[in-house]
Amino acid sequence: MKRIFVFFILFIVIVLFYLAFNNSLALYSTILETLNIWLMKVFPSLFTFFIVSSLLINFKIINYLSFLFKPLKRILNFYNDEAFNIFLLSIFNGNPSTILFINQSLENNKITIDEANVLTCSASFISPFFILSFFDKRQALILIISHVLANFILVFFLNRRLVKKNISIQKDLNIDFDGFLSSINKAISVLLVIAGTMVSATLLKYALMNSLSFLPDNLLKIVLSFSEVSTGLNDLRNLNINSTYFLLLSSFLLGMGGFCIHLQVASVLSKKISYKYYLKGRFIQGIISVVIVLIIIFVKKIAS
């Protein structure tokens, strides 16, 4: 397996060298376009959400608001406020920002390694606002329900196993100003990592598009849609396929995430946590999302 991976990387490098010599202008313009997306869209939104989440967590504001979500906390089998707060904020925060909060809480002994593994598996969301920007209202509603519900189902069953272990964590209501400053520094570093991984994913997609052009167009676009979520959804939207297949593919992509996000998570994930937890969680979430979409479509057909 390792040898196959090495040959694949070598193949990509050779293709990129060829493309750089053959048409460097097109290659560099693709890179600049990606960096422009990062600067104009990714950086402002991610940094804003990260700062808001960091303030809520480190200044314990989320603890004073948590009473509003107590029923949900019980339903999802959370018993540690810190873990529940991270999960709650991850719905809007997304990755790799959520991974930073998991790392920080684990380092400060506010969550256990088992809780960190559960959160790595289940606290991974694509923002509902992002989904709304890509689909019409009917499709967006179906995908948001399936995406969020899939992680809720996942964390419900994973937390049930934790409850049996009866692990207790001390509540900490002290304001962590140093933690807030530290998280800002880490956010800047992570945003630079995101820029690098976005370019890497773009280069990979560009190389494969030029070397696998002999494949059927639809098949190629479906395969390459998993390089990066936003461009992948755009490719799927432009496919000439049935709306049901489009929703199923989109729901799996949103759950599984693109190569770009996986690369970002792997680069910032604490050494105490294995990447396999994240990979396993994304695959399971993708499958559950697809099943939920199928159920919604089936129920709608019966109702009509």
C-alpha positions in Angstrom: 0.0 0.0 0.0 2.8 2.4 0.9 4.6 1.6 -2.4 1.4 2.4 -4.4 1.1 5.7 -2.5 4.7 6.6 -3.3 4.2 5.8 -7.0 1.0 7.9 -7.0 2.8 10.9 -5.5 5.7 10.5 -8.0 3.2 10.4 -10.9 1.5 13.6 -9.6 4.9 15.3 -9.3 5.9 14.3 -12.9 2.6 15.5 -14.3 2.9 18.9 -12.4 6.5 19.4 -13.8 5.2 18.7 -17.3 2.3 21.1 -16.9 4.6 23.8 -15.4 6.9 23.6 -18.4 4.2 23.2 -21.0 1.8 25.9 -19.8 3.1 27.5 -16.6 0.8 30.5 -17.0 -2.4 28.3 -16.7 -0.9 26.5 -13.7 0.1 29.7 -11.8 -3.2 31.4 -12.5 -5.0 28.4 -11.0 -2.8 28.8 -7.8 -3.5 32.5 -7.7 -7.2 31.9 -8.1 -7.2 29.5 -5.2 -5.2 32.0 -3.0 -7.7 34.7 -3.9 -10.6 32.5 -2.7 -8.7 31.9 0.5 -8.0 35.6 1.1 -11.4 37.0 0.2 -13.7 34.2 1.5 -12.0 31.6 3.7 -9.9 33.9 5.9 -12.5 36.4 6.9 -15.3 33.9 7.7 -13.1 31.3 9.4 -11.1 33.8 11.5 -14.3 35.6 12.6 -16.0 32.4 13.7 -12.8 31.2 15.4 -12.5 34.4 17.4 -16.2 34.3 18.4 -15.9 30.7 19.5 -12.7 31.3 21.3 -14.3 34.1 23.3 -17.3 32.0 24.2 -15.1 29.1 25.4 -12.2 30.8 27.1 -14.3 33.5 28.8 -16.8 30.9 29.9 -19.7 32.8 28.2 -20.9 29.5 26.7 -21.3 28.1 30.2 -23.8 30.8 31.1 -25.8 30.1 27.9 -25.6 26.3 28.2 -28.8 26.1 30.3 -30.7 26.8 27.0 -29.3 23.5 25.6 -29.6 21.2 28.6 -32.2 19.0 27.0 -30.0 18.5 24.0 -27.0 17.8 26.3 -29.0 15.0 28.0 -30.3 13.5 24.7 -26.7 13.3 23.2 -25.4 11.8 26.4 -22.9 14.5 27.2 -21.9 14.8 30.9 -18.8 17.1 30.5 -19.8 20.8 29.8 -16.5 21.5 28.0 -17.0 18.6 25.5 -20.6 19.6 24.9 -19.6 23.3 24.3 -17.0 22.3 21.7 -19.6 20.0 20.0 -22.2 22.8 20.0 -19.9 25.4 18.6 -18.5 23.0 16.0 -21.9 23.2 14.1 -21.0 26.7 13.0 -17.2 26.6 13.4 -16.2 23.7 11.1 -12.8 22.2 10.8 -9.9 22.5 11.3 -10.9 25.2 13.8 -12.8 22.7 16.0 -9.8 20.4 16.1 -7.8 23.3 17.7 -10.4 23.6 20.5 -10.3 19.9 21.0 -6.4 20.0 21.2 -6.5 23.0 23.6 -9.1 21.4 26.0 -7.2 18.1 25.9 -3.9 19.8 26.8 -5.5 21.7 29.6 -7.1 18.5 31.0 -10.6 19.8 30.5 -11.6 16.8 28.4 -10.3 13.2 28.5 -8.5 11.5 25.6 -11.7 9.4 25.1 -13.8 12.5 24.9 -11.3 14.0 22.5 -11.5 10.9 20.3 -15.4 11.1 20.3 -15.3 14.8 19.4 -12.7 14.2 16.6 -15.1 11.6 15.2 -18.4 13.5 15.5 -17.8 17.3 15.9 -17.2 18.0 12.3 -19.8 20.1 10.5 -20.1 22.1 7.3 -21.7 25.4 8.2 -25.5 25.6 7.4 -24.9 29.0 5.9 -22.3 27.4 3.5 -24.8 24.8 2.4 -27.5 27.4 1.9 -25.2 29.3 -0.5 -24.8 26.3 -2.8 -28.3 24.8 -3.1 -31.9 25.9 -3.5 -33.9 26.1 -0.3 -35.6 22.7 -0.6 -32.3 20.9 -1.3 -30.4 22.9 1.3 -33.0 22.0 4.0 -32.7 18.2 3.2 -28.9 18.4 3.2 -28.7 20.4 6.5 -31.0 18.0 8.3 -29.1 15.0 7.1 -25.7 16.5 7.8 -26.5 17.7 11.3 -28.6 14.7 12.3 -25.9 12.3 11.1 -23.4 13.7 13.6 -26.0 13.8 16.3 -26.7 10.1 15.8 -22.9 9.4 15.8 -22.1 11.3 19.0 -25.2 9.8 20.7 -23.9 6.2 20.3 -20.2 7.1 20.9 -21.1 9.0 24.2 -23.1 6.1 25.4 -19.9 4.1 25.6 -18.2 6.9 27.6 -21.0 7.1 30.1 -20.4 3.5 31.1 -16.8 4.3 31.9 -18.0 6.9 34.5 -15.1 9.4 33.9 -15.5 12.6 35.9 -13.9 16.0 35.0 -13.7 19.0 37.3 -15.7 22.0 36.2 -13.5 25.0 35.5 -15.3 28.4 35.5 -12.1 30.6 35.6 -11.6 33.0 32.6 -8.6 31.8 30.5 -7.2 34.9 29.0 -3.9 33.3 28.1 -5.8 30.5 26.4 -7.6 33.1 24.3 -4.4 34.8 23.2 -2.8 31.4 22.5 -5.8 30.4 20.4 -5.5 33.5 18.3 -1.8 32.7 17.5 -2.8 29.2 16.6 -5.6 30.5 14.4 -3.2 32.5 12.3 -0.9 29.5 11.9 -3.8 27.3 10.9 -5.2 29.8 8.4 -1.8 29.7 6.7 -1.9 25.9 6.8 -5.3 26.1 5.2 -3.9 28.3 2.4 -1.2 25.7 1.7 -3.5 22.7 1.7 -6.0 24.5 -0.6 -3.2 25.1 -3.1 -2.0 21.4 -2.7 -5.6 20.2 -3.3 -5.9 22.5 -6.3 -2.6 21.2 -7.8 -3.7 17.6 -7.2 -7.0 18.2 -8.9 -5.4 20.1 -11.8 -2.9 17.3 -12.4 -5.5 14.5 -12.3 -7.9 16.5 -14.6 -5.1 16.7 -17.2 -3.9 13.1 -16.8 -7.2 11.4 -16.5 -9.1 13.2 -19.3 -9.7 9.9 -21.1 -12.2 9.0 -18.4 -16.0 9.7 -18.8 -16.5 13.4 -17.9 -19.2 12.7 -15.2 -17.1 10.0 -13.5 -14.0 12.2 -13.5 -15.9 15.1 -12.0 -17.4 12.9 -9.3 -14.0 11.4 -8.3 -12.3 14.9 -8.3 -15.2 16.5 -6.3 -13.6 14.9 -3.2 -10.5 17.1 -3.6 -12.2 20.1 -2.1 -15.8 20.6 -0.8 -16.7 24.0 -2.4 -15.3 23.2 -5.9 -16.5 19.6 -5.5 -20.1 20.7 -4.9 -19.9 23.1 -7.8 -18.7 20.2 -10.1 -21.6 18.0 -8.9 -24.1 20.8 -9.5 -22.9 21.1 -13.1 -23.3 17.3 -13.7 -26.2 16.3 -15.9 -27.6 13.7 -13.4 -30.9 13.0 -11.6 -31.6 15.3 -8.7 -31.8 12.4 -6.3 -28.3 11.1 -7.2 -27.1 14.7 -6.9 -28.5 15.0 -3.4 -27.0 11.6 -2.4 -23.6 12.5 -3.8 -23.7 15.9 -2.2 -24.7 14.6 1.2 -21.8 12.0 1.2 -19.3 14.7 0.1 -20.5 17.1 2.9 -20.2 14.3 5.5 -16.9 12.8 4.2 -15.3 16.2 3.5 -12.7 16.9 0.9 -9.1 15.9 0.7 -8.2 19.5 1.5 -10.0 19.5 4.9 -8.5 16.1 5.8 -5.1 17.4 5.0 -5.8 20.4 7.3 -7.0 18.3 10.1 -4.1 15.9 9.9 -1.7 18.8 10.0 -3.1 20.3 13.2 -4.4 17.3 15.1 -2.8 16.6 18.5 -0.2 13.8 18.5 -2.3 12.2 21.3 -5.2 11.7 18.9 -5.0 9.3 15.9 -6.1 10.6 12.5 -8.0 7.3 12.0 -10.7 8.6 14.4 -11.4 11.5 12.1 -11.3 9.4 9.0 -13.6 6.8 10.4 -16.0 9.5 11.7 -16.2 11.2 8.3 -17.0 8.0 6.5 -19.7 6.9 8.9 -21.2 10.4 8.9 -21.3 10.3 5.1 -23.0 7.0 5.0 -25.6 8.0 7.7 -26.2 11.3 5.8 -27.0 9.3 2.6 -29.4 7.0 4.5 -31.2 10.0 6.0 -31.5 11.7 2.6 -33.0 8.5 1.1 -35.5 8.3 4.0 -36.6 12.0 3.5 -37.0 11.4 -0.2 -39.0 8.2 0.4 -41.3 9.9 3.0 -41.9 12.8 0.6 -42.9 10.5 -2.2 -45.3 8.7 0.0 -46.8 11.9 1.4 -47.3 13.3 -2.1 
